[in-house]
């Protein structure tokens, strides 16, 4: 592996992968912000981390399905969790659980 071309190709591939991952993360965060704005709720932590991913077969061939989670504060001040499902570069589903499926905010003692 002393060949500089191989090292440069590996470095280029790593940078390209990092760029794709960061772009997907930024699109997910922007979508979480839009969803929260539409619901008139506060997005918590300004974050939408990737919680699951797997390949799937579509009519167009193999694609990656990614699920991002975001937390928001609803009108009753309860912390809730929403999910964004992406197939390839397309947002295909926004999942907002029913009110009884809440996460309790941590209490401070």
C-alpha positions in Angstrom: 0.0 0.0 0.0 2.9 2.4 -0.6 1.3 3.5 -3.8 0.4 7.2 -3.4 -2.5 6.8 -5.9 -4.2 4.2 -3.8 -3.8 6.4 -0.7 -5.3 9.4 -2.6 -8.2 7.3 -3.9 -9.0 6.0 -0.4 -8.8 9.5 1.0 -11.0 10.8 -1.8 -13.6 8.1 -1.2 -13.6 8.8 2.6 -14.1 12.6 2.0 -16.9 11.8 -0.5 -18.7 9.5 1.9 -18.3 12.1 4.7 -19.8 14.7 2.5 -22.8 12.5 1.6 -23.4 11.6 5.3 -23.2 15.3 6.4 -25.5 16.4 3.6 -28.1 13.8 4.6 -27.9 14.8 8.2 -28.4 18.5 7.3 -31.4 17.7 5.1 -32.9 15.7 8.0 -32.3 18.5 10.5 -33.9 21.0 8.0 -36.9 18.7 7.6 -37.3 18.4 11.4 -37.2 22.2 11.7 -39.9 22.5 9.0 -42.1 19.9 10.7 -41.8 21.6 14.1 -42.6 25.0 12.5 -45.7 23.6 10.8 -46.8 22.1 14.2 -45.9 25.3 16.0 -43.8 23.4 18.5 -40.2 23.8 19.7 -37.5 21.5 18.3 -35.2 20.4 21.1 -31.4 20.2 20.9 -31.5 21.4 17.3 -30.7 17.8 16.4 -32.0 15.0 14.3 -29.7 12.0 14.8 -29.7 8.9 12.6 -31.3 6.0 14.6 -31.6 3.3 11.9 -30.5 2.6 8.4 -30.7 -0.4 6.0 -30.7 -1.1 2.3 -34.0 -1.9 0.6 -35.0 -2.7 -3.0 -37.3 -0.3 -4.8 -38.5 -0.2 -8.4 -35.4 2.0 -9.2 -33.0 -0.6 -7.6 -31.2 -0.8 -4.3 -31.5 2.3 -2.1 -30.8 3.2 1.5 -33.6 3.8 4.0 -32.6 6.0 6.9 -34.6 6.9 10.0 -33.8 10.1 11.9 -35.3 11.0 15.3 -36.1 14.4 16.6 -37.4 15.5 19.9 -39.8 18.4 20.4 -41.7 20.2 23.1 -45.4 20.1 22.5 -48.0 22.6 23.7 -48.5 20.8 27.0 -44.7 21.1 27.7 -44.3 17.3 27.2 -41.2 16.0 25.3 -42.2 14.0 22.3 -40.3 12.1 19.7 -40.9 12.3 15.9 -39.3 10.2 13.2 -38.3 11.1 9.6 -38.0 8.3 7.1 -35.9 8.9 4.1 -35.6 6.6 1.1 -32.6 7.6 -0.9 -32.6 11.4 -1.1 -36.4 11.6 -0.6 -38.3 12.2 2.6 -41.1 9.6 2.4 -42.7 9.6 5.9 -43.0 11.8 9.0 -44.1 9.8 12.0 -45.6 11.8 14.9 -46.8 9.4 17.6 -50.1 9.8 19.5 -50.2 12.0 22.6 -50.1 9.0 25.0 -46.7 7.9 23.6 -44.6 10.6 25.3 -41.2 10.6 26.8 -41.3 12.1 30.3 -38.9 14.9 30.8 -36.2 14.1 33.3 -36.8 15.5 36.8 -34.2 17.4 38.6 -33.8 16.5 42.3 
